[in-house]
Amino acid sequence: MRRVLLKLSGESFGGGSVGIDTDVVKRIAQEIKEAVRPTDGSSPVQVCVVNGGGNFFRGEELSKAGLDRNRGDYMGMLGTVMNSLALQEFLEQEGVVTRVQTAISMGQIAENYIPLKAIRDMEKGRVVVFGAGAGMPYFSTDTVAIQRALEMNCECVLMGKNGVDAVYDSDPATNPQAKKFEELTYTKALVDNLKVMDAAALSLARTNDISMRVFGLDVVGNVTKALRGGSVAVEENGDPLGTLVHV
Ligand code: UDP
């Protein structure tokens, strides 16, 4: 069975502000369910998820405000756990058994990260949500998404973004002439410093040859489309969904 990793930006959980927008998380959970337990006869997909935490804290921003960077990064990692618990709650409300595994031990609320168990859970049709990033400061959840996808042997990474539907050569919010990429290489993203994800994540994906589809979370149905289509996911009109980034 196909297996994919979904990366959800922290911003998407907050609906653009601090905290959790439960309507958004509920909708994303319903869309994940449609891929894991399809009601329309499609083939089910094995899904694991890495959440961002930027809707709560980012260590870099906290350090600019005077906090120690390491402590700020740990606060950021804890934010990803709150998002993971929210997603678990709404997935379970939909009847999808969900396990949260964290890179920092917190036995009362989540399991430790145990890769082989995560794979077994997905084989049983459970969704596995990875929280607390890599458990180490100075990493991003994008880098963790690539690492987990590689370790879970996922066919691709599906990078859901808030407020943008693909990769552009400049910010489409400020430049109406911004060009949208249907596909591009990791090398181009690195050389042109495109705002896809940080250089460490791009480099890890390039070195290990895993493809990634960047798509917008704002459009209802996109999560299901991305999970079902993976690297060949398309819009209703047949156009590629967002941007495919590859080696
Ligand atoms: N973080 C970290 N190590 C990790 C993952 C995350 O230190 O392995 C911290 C870091 O401060 C980061 C914050 O957690 O800014 C939230 O994660 P991220 O910024 O990647 O979330 P997103 O941008 O996707 O919302």
Boltz pocket constraint, residues with backbone or C-beta under 6 A from the ligand:
constraints:
  - pocket:
      binder: B
      contacts: [[A, 8], [A, 9], [A, 10], [A, 11], [A, 51], [A, 52], [A, 53], [A, 54], [A, 55], [A, 57], [A, 58], [A, 59], [A, 60], [A, 72], [A, 73], [A, 74], [A, 75], [A, 76], [A, 77], [A, 79], [A, 80], [A, 132], [A, 133], [A, 134], [A, 135], [A, 136], [A, 137], [A, 138], [A, 139], [A, 140], [A, 141], [A, 142], [A, 144]]
      max_distance: 6.0
